Amino acid sequence: MRAPVRRRSHVRSALDAAAIPTWSGQSVSVESSEAPRFLQAPGLLPRGRRVYAIGDIHGHLGKLTALHRAIARDLATRPTISPLLVHLGDYIDQGPDSAGVLALLAKGSPLPKVAMVNLLGDHERMLVDALNGDRAAATDWLWAGGRDSLASWGLSPDLPREEWETALPPDQVGFLRGLVSSHREGNYLFVHAGIRPGVPLVHQTLDDLTTIRQPFLFTEQDLGAIVVHGHSTAPLPFRTANQIGIDTGAGMGDKLTCAILEDDVVAFLTA
């Protein structure tokens, strides 16, 4: 049985804001001419490998393309042997142009000669489950922002669920069905939401990878990897000994964040 959807909420809803594990440095605006400011990271990547990880996009095509341009500028200024672009899921819902975000990413990497990995978020999972015939998932998706997404495709929010798949662009449906649940680089694990502490990485469930908040967010135990994730909104990107969180609330009108990971350091870009 599919687990009930866990509603999106601020990290601050669980604890006082002062208790949020926050990144101690400054986020760097993509409009800034300054180079990214790197800090010590909790993990390590092989020399020459650089990962640009972008958090929850939620239909904000303008912010996404601004970050892609910032990444291109960074690569032009600081070339590297093996760059990788990772999107952490939640491409759709809440924002104004879910269709535009999917159309862009369905074409392949927007950065020449940069490989791309696209992860499954809980919003895409709800839609894919609905396309597969799950009526409860369809109801959850409409409640969570699906009406805005249907409108971005020029479709009525009252269009019957059975007609969604044929009404959506086939390449975008293929993109949604091809999303992966996790990606490993060095001792980093990239997922949408997080992992369940105490469970080996190979036994993590799709429910936890796409929806978990507690007990993941504030655990101090060794998780078997440094987890880079979105899903749980915080005012700034944050890093702890076992995770890096980069959902800074684009879906609610705040910033979209990209983490730059290389060697044993991390920096952040925002749009």
C-alpha positions in Angstrom: 0.0 0.0 0.0 1.3 3.4 -0.9 2.2 5.5 2.2 0.2 8.7 2.7 1.8 11.8 1.3 3.7 13.8 3.9 2.8 17.4 3.5 5.5 19.9 2.7 6.5 22.1 5.6 9.3 24.3 6.9 12.0 22.7 9.0 11.1 25.5 11.4 7.7 23.9 12.0 9.3 21.1 14.0 11.8 23.0 16.0 12.6 26.6 17.1 14.4 28.4 14.3 17.5 28.7 16.5 17.8 24.9 16.6 18.0 24.6 12.8 21.4 23.2 11.6 22.4 26.2 9.5 25.4 26.8 7.3 27.7 29.2 9.0 29.0 31.0 5.9 27.3 33.3 3.3 25.2 32.2 0.3 26.5 33.7 -2.9 24.1 35.4 -5.2 24.4 34.4 -8.9 24.2 38.2 -9.7 27.5 38.6 -7.7 30.8 39.0 -9.6 32.6 37.3 -6.8 33.9 33.8 -7.0 32.1 31.2 -4.9 33.3 31.1 -1.3 34.3 27.6 -0.3 34.1 26.2 3.2 35.2 22.8 4.6 32.7 20.1 3.5 31.7 17.0 5.5 32.5 14.8 2.5 35.1 14.2 -0.2 35.0 13.9 -4.0 37.9 12.5 -6.2 40.2 15.1 -7.6 38.8 16.6 -10.8 35.2 15.7 -10.0 32.9 18.6 -9.3 29.2 18.3 -8.6 26.7 21.1 -9.0 23.5 20.0 -7.1 20.3 22.1 -7.4 17.5 21.8 -4.9 13.8 21.9 -5.2 12.8 23.9 -8.3 9.0 23.8 -8.1 8.2 25.3 -11.5 10.5 28.3 -11.3 12.1 28.1 -14.7 13.6 31.6 -14.5 15.5 30.7 -11.3 16.6 27.4 -12.7 18.0 28.9 -15.9 19.7 31.7 -13.8 21.5 29.0 -11.8 22.5 27.1 -15.0 24.0 30.3 -16.3 25.9 30.8 -13.1 27.3 27.3 -13.3 28.4 27.9 -16.9 30.2 31.0 -15.7 31.9 29.1 -12.9 33.0 26.4 -15.3 34.4 29.0 -17.7 36.3 30.6 -14.9 37.4 27.4 -13.1 37.4 24.5 -15.6 37.4 21.0 -14.2 38.0 17.6 -15.7 34.7 15.9 -14.8 31.7 18.1 -13.9 28.3 16.7 -13.1 24.9 18.5 -12.8 22.4 16.9 -10.3 18.8 18.1 -9.8 17.4 16.8 -6.5 13.7 16.5 -7.6 10.5 18.5 -7.1 10.6 20.1 -10.6 6.9 20.6 -10.6 4.0 22.2 -8.6 3.6 25.4 -6.7 5.5 27.6 -9.1 4.4 29.2 -12.4 6.0 27.1 -15.1 6.3 23.4 -14.3 5.8 22.5 -17.9 8.7 24.8 -18.9 11.0 23.2 -16.3 10.2 19.7 -17.6 10.5 20.7 -21.2 14.0 22.1 -20.5 15.3 19.1 -18.6 13.7 16.5 -20.9 16.0 17.8 -23.7 19.1 16.7 -21.8 21.8 18.6 -20.0 21.5 22.3 -20.5 25.3 22.6 -20.0 27.4 21.5 -22.9 29.7 18.5 -22.1 28.3 18.3 -18.5 26.6 15.1 -17.6 23.3 15.3 -15.8 21.4 13.2 -13.2 17.8 13.9 -12.3 16.4 12.5 -9.1 12.8 11.7 -8.2 11.0 14.0 -5.8 7.8 13.4 -3.9 5.8 15.6 -6.2 7.0 13.7 -9.3 6.3 10.4 -7.5 2.7 11.5 -6.8 2.2 12.4 -10.5 3.8 9.2 -11.8 1.7 7.1 -9.4 -1.4 8.9 -10.6 -0.5 8.2 -14.2 -0.2 4.6 -13.2 -3.8 4.6 -12.0 -3.4 5.5 -8.3 -6.5 7.6 -7.5 -5.3 8.6 -4.0 -2.0 9.8 -5.5 -3.9 11.9 -8.0 -5.9 13.5 -5.2 -2.7 14.2 -3.2 -1.0 15.6 -6.3 -3.8 18.0 -7.1 -3.8 19.2 -3.4 0.0 19.6 -3.4 0.1 21.9 -6.5 -0.9 19.7 -9.4 -3.6 22.2 -10.4 -0.9 24.8 -11.1 1.1 22.3 -13.0 -1.9 21.3 -15.2 -2.5 25.0 -15.9 1.1 25.4 -17.0 0.4 22.7 -19.7 -2.7 24.6 -20.7 -4.9 21.9 -19.2 -8.0 22.3 -17.1 -7.5 21.3 -13.4 -10.8 19.4 -13.8 -9.4 17.2 -16.6 -10.2 13.6 -15.6 -7.1 11.7 -14.3 -7.5 9.1 -17.0 -6.7 11.7 -19.6 -3.6 13.2 -18.0 -1.0 11.0 -19.7 -2.3 11.4 -23.2 -2.7 15.2 -22.7 0.9 15.6 -21.4 3.9 15.9 -23.8 5.3 12.4 -24.3 8.9 13.4 -23.8 8.0 15.0 -20.4 6.2 11.8 -19.3 9.2 9.8 -20.4 11.4 12.2 -18.3 9.2 11.7 -15.2 9.2 7.9 -15.6 13.0 7.9 -16.0 13.9 9.7 -12.8 16.2 7.9 -10.4 15.8 7.6 -6.6 19.4 8.3 -5.6 23.0 8.9 -6.9 26.3 8.2 -5.3 29.5 10.3 -5.8 32.5 9.8 -3.6 31.2 9.5 0.0 28.2 11.7 -0.9 24.7 10.2 -1.4 22.3 12.5 -3.4 18.6 11.9 -2.7 15.5 14.1 -2.6 14.4 13.9 1.0 16.9 11.9 3.1 17.4 8.4 4.4 16.3 6.5 7.5 19.0 6.3 10.2 20.0 2.8 11.2 19.0 1.2 7.8 21.7 0.2 5.4 21.8 2.3 2.2 20.9 -0.6 0.0 17.7 -1.2 2.0 16.3 2.3 2.0 12.7 2.5 0.9 11.4 4.8 -1.8 9.0 6.4 0.7 11.9 7.5 2.9 14.1 8.6 0.0 11.4 10.9 -1.3 9.5 12.0 1.8 11.4 11.5 5.1 12.0 14.4 7.4 12.2 13.0 11.0 14.1 11.1 12.3 16.6 12.0 9.5 17.0 15.7 9.8 18.5 16.0 13.2 20.3 12.7 13.7 23.9 12.9 14.6 24.8 9.3 13.8 26.9 8.0 10.9 24.6 7.4 8.0 27.0 5.5 5.8 27.4 8.5 3.5 27.1 12.3 3.6 23.5 12.9 2.4 22.9 15.8 0.0 19.1 16.5 -0.1 16.3 19.0 -0.6 12.6 18.5 0.5 12.8 20.2 3.9 12.9 23.9 3.7 15.3 26.1 5.7 16.2 29.8 5.4 19.7 29.0 4.2 21.5 26.0 2.9 22.9 24.0 5.8 25.6 21.5 6.5 26.2 19.2 9.4 28.6 16.3 9.9 26.4 13.9 8.0 24.3 16.0 5.6 23.9 19.1 3.4 20.4 20.5 2.9 19.7 22.9 0.0 15.9 23.4 -0.2 15.7 27.1 0.5 12.1 27.6 -0.4 11.9 28.3 -4.2 8.4 26.8 -4.2 7.3 29.4 -1.7 8.9 32.3 -3.4 12.3 32.2 -1.8 15.7 31.3 -3.2 16.7 28.4 -5.4 20.1 27.0 -4.3 22.9 25.1 -5.9 25.7 23.4 -3.9 29.1 23.2 -5.5 31.0 20.2 -4.2 34.6 19.4 -5.1 37.6 17.9 -3.3 36.7 18.5 0.4 35.0 21.8 0.1 31.5 23.2 -0.6 30.1 26.6 -1.8 26.6 27.8 -2.6 25.0 29.8 -5.4 21.5 31.1 -5.2 18.9 32.6 -7.6 
